[in-house]
Amino acid sequence: MDIRESIRKHTSEILEDITGIRRHLHKNPELSFREFNTSGYIRSLLDAWGFEYKFPVVDTGIVALLHGKNEDGPVIALRSDMDGLPIKEQTGLPFSSANEGVMHACGHDIHMSCLLGTMRVLQEHREFFNGKVLFIFQPGEEKLPGGAKLMLEEGIFNENQPDLILAQHVLPEMEVGKVGFRPGEYMASSDEIYITVKGKGGHGALTENIHDPVLMASNILISLQQEINRGSPKGTPTVLSFGKVIADGAVNVIPDEVRIEGTFRTMHETWRKQAHTLIEQVASGIASGMGGKVDVEIRHGYPVLINDRSVTRSARSYAASLIGEENIVDMDIRMTAEDFAWFSAHYPSMMYRIGVKAPGAAKMIPLHTSRFIADEGAISTGINMMSWLAFSFLTAKE
């Protein structure tokens, strides 16, 4: 039997059902760590399909299990996230979000439906591989500390330690039918920076009586950019951005404090720690020198996502044998972040990308925006690819 053709055939047979599942999921998004209805819907499908699973994990998470013909063999884990974003959908789709102010704007509905489709395909082919497959439906990817970290802390792999973990993620810049890979460092660490600058406010015309926290904050913002850029190791991608500055005064009223919020991202864990110290030192030094002080809170987020080089190299080769070398994209690093990095920090892991841009489309609509639309042609690619990669790794040493 040609397993590749069999996987394609079974994918085509279930595609209409899985597309319907995707539309249900898209219409009913839920925020991070509140995916109760989403989880219940997925469990109803798993019950109907005869899968055994563990629930709850981190309240809404699910870990399902599929045995091959013989349990003695590799253990492969496949992961999908489940949460939506606090965005009001403006796509005009007939299955737009029915939950006001919540949207699947990052493709997690595609991820879930592709993983569900993969479960059915691998279930149909279980007699052709040994070992076990774990299917992870993970809550809270979009919110610190990240559901992946919490699932690991709850011991989801205590009974079955995976030899490797795979995940796929939509990419709106890439056309449907294309799949992207990158070995090594792929996505940045992500930390949240909260700085409260405290001074002495007062009348805007009587500056001799105040220690202006607005000026302190302005100097801190500029100096941090300079010092972080200067301190960054050569060739190490680094981003420090502040998107929220609140000085709640008036045209002639200087407030007592200013609040600054931003994000720090890099691809180097040692520099990441050094930068945290530098941020605190620079902010504190400037404030004290201008008669004020600061409170600095750095919420440690996701680590650098590192794709295991051996796993990625093999996966790229398997993928090319399924869809052709012309449909494989070698990707660059991204300064966005993913909590799948917690899995990659503990196990050989890889996240790859599937294109969701409509073929021939003149422009793409980015993730995390109210008008993001994923072309449903990606569902077939996602199921075929994840099924084939899992099968290939399960049978690689036979």
Sequence and secondary structure as in RCSB ss.txt:
>XXXX:A:sequence
MDIRESIRKHTSEILEDITGIRRHLHKNPELSFREFNTSGYIRSLLDAWGFEYKFPVVDTGIVALLHGKNEDGPV
IALRSDMDGLPIKEQTGLPFSSANEGVMHACGHDIHMSCLLGTMRVLQEHREFFNGKVLFIFQPGEEKLPGGAKL
MLEEGIFNENQPDLILAQHVLPEMEVGKVGFRPGEYMASSDEIYITVKGKGGHGALTENIHDPVLMASNILISLQ
QEINRGSPKGTPTVLSFGKVIADGAVNVIPDEVRIEGTFRTMHETWRKQAHTLIEQVASGIASGMGGKVDVEIRH
GYPVLINDRSVTRSARSYAASLIGEENIVDMDIRMTAEDFAWFSAHYPSMMYRIGVKAPGAAKMIPLHTSRFIAD
EGAISTGINMMSWLAFSFLTAKE
>XXXX:A:secstr
  HHHHHHHHHHHHHHHHHHHHHHHHHS   TT  HHHHHHHHHHHHHHT EEEEEETTTEEEEEEE SSSSS E
EEEEEE   BS    S  TT  SSTT B  SSHHHHHHHHHHHHHHHHHTGGG  SEEEEEEE  TTSTT HHHH
HHHTTTTSSS  SEEEEEEEEEEEETT EEE  EEEE   EEEEEEEE B EETT GGG B HHHHHHHHHHHHH
HHHHHHS TT  EEEEEEEEE   BTTEE SEEEEEEEEEES HHHHHHHHHHHHHHHHHHHHHTT EEEEEEE 
    EEE HHHHHHHHHHHHHHH GGGEEE   BSS  TTHHHHTTS EEEEEEEEE TT S    TTSTT    
THHHHHHHHHHHHHHHHHHTTT 
